[in-house]
Amino acid sequence: MSAEVLPGFATLAVHAGAAPDPTTGARATPIYQTTSYVFANADQAAARFGLQEFGNIYTRITNPTNAVLEERIAALEGGTAALAVASGHAAQLLVFHNLMQPGDTILAATKLYGGTVNQLSHSFKNFGWNVNFADTDDIEAFAAAVTPQTKAIFVESIANPGGTITDLEAVAKVAKAHKIPLIVDNTLASPYLIRPFEHGADIIVHSATKFLGGQGNSMGGLIVDGGTFDWRGDKRYPMLCEPHAEYGGLIIADTFPHFAFALAARALSLRDLGPSLSPFNAFLLLNGIETLPLRMQRHCDNALLVATHLAQHRAVEWVSYAGLPEDRYYALAKKYTPLGAGAVFTFGIKDGYEAALRTVSKLKLFSLLANVGDTRSLVIHPASTTHRQLTDAQKIAAGAGPEVIRLSIGIEDPRDIIADLDQALAA
Ligand SMILES: *Cc1c(COP(=O)(O)O)cnc(C)c1O
């Protein structure tokens, strides 16, 4: 028996999910800019509405351009199915809508994107969903934070803003011990650096807005189903395990066990909440993903050069970059992300808040803005912007204290990036 050789990552990044258009032969994936699809006849229409036949009905739920993006990210992450939505936050909303009932709790890491801390701790409260934050660096304390109400565990693989590395296998052990799905936000790593399903994740979410699209031009979010969690008969998750009258009494977990989560996210949560992705954005995100391996390697190589330079700079108090041998996350970086520790990291400036504001204002090549994962180098001062709604204690816990500057290193010539930092720090 000869094992079939699976295509490599760079091949999947270009080809997965795509084929020449069957009608026109178009080689690039066309933008199917249509809201709806003609049924062959009334029987087919009824079968599609009843989920007895898969096929397009309406672009809120499926679209052929978006479907290519979904297949591509599922292939790159090694999942069974995926769902594309309007933004990273929409992806998170749909994931939790699938899992949570009023009174349930999410156990989340403390080191998270600031917008996610807001989403979890404020807006989700209005749905009756509670959140409990615990630091994954203290895995015993994290495990002790699980309660009978905990329905989901949520962490970032490489965490915003400090670029710290999460010990995914340790967290997965906690999740498995309690039969709770582990959701990993893989935005800052991208599947080029870390493939969380290989370390025990059950569901992956992405802000495709960042490195996947990679060029700062389109919002998008992705949910990837690992097909690993057995939802069947688990009454804690009624969306997946209870019959749905509108689909003829279908129990999603029983009928589609390998991609139940992605299907429920589409056929229930996206259908009813509605944050669908524009096919035009799906097209741009697909174009971005084709060069993901090339860009990501250059991002990482540049980031290591910049972090090494800053660590020796006299105006700099500390650098938090897991790619530096002296960093406390270096061993985890070697294990989980051997190709590079990502391109988003923080450093602390001597003289604190005022000096940090002065420095970000003086940068010229860097753009001062609230995004990461662009070809261009980006900078922000989290304490006064992305993390300003957090309490001082939450800011420090999230790695966003007053002296902290966050960089997202682009793919420009590294000498120019370093020269820009030097002139701003000399001021
Ligand atoms: C940006 C970001 C999000 C939110 O994604 P949007 O596309 O902005 O909605 C979530 N998680 C991380 C790690 C992010 O960087």
The ligand as an SDF file (V2000), in Angstrom:
LIG
                    3D

 15 15  0  0  0  0  0  0  0  0999 V2000
   -8.5040   41.7550   15.3430 C   0  0  0  0  0  0  0  0  0  0  0  0
   -8.6430   40.6070   16.2150 C   0  0  0  0  0  0  0  0  0  0  0  0
   -9.9020   40.0850   16.5370 C   0  0  0  0  0  0  0  0  0  0  0  0
  -11.1960   40.6950   16.0300 C   0  0  0  0  0  0  0  0  0  0  0  0
  -11.2790   40.6000   14.6540 O   0  0  0  0  0  0  0  0  0  0  0  0
  -12.0600   41.6640   13.7210 P   0  0  0  0  0  0  0  0  0  0  0  0
  -11.8500   41.1280   12.3590 O   0  0  0  0  0  0  0  0  0  0  0  0
  -11.4130   42.9990   13.9690 O   0  0  0  0  0  0  0  0  0  0  0  0
  -13.4800   41.6440   14.1670 O   0  0  0  0  0  0  0  0  0  0  0  0
   -9.9570   38.9630   17.3300 C   0  0  0  0  0  0  0  0  0  0  0  0
   -8.8310   38.3930   17.8150 N   0  0  0  0  0  0  0  0  0  0  0  0
   -7.6010   38.8850   17.5410 C   0  0  0  0  0  0  0  0  0  0  0  0
   -6.4030   38.1930   18.0940 C   0  0  0  0  0  0  0  0  0  0  0  0
   -7.4700   39.9910   16.7330 C   0  0  0  0  0  0  0  0  0  0  0  0
   -6.2360   40.4700   16.4660 O   0  0  0  0  0  0  0  0  0  0  0  0
  1  2  1  0
  2  3  1  0
  2 14  2  0
  3  4  1  0
  3 10  2  0
  4  5  1  0
  5  6  1  0
  6  7  2  0
  6  8  1  0
  6  9  1  0
 10 11  1  0
 11 12  2  0
 12 13  1  0
 12 14  1  0
 14 15  1  0
M  END
$$$$
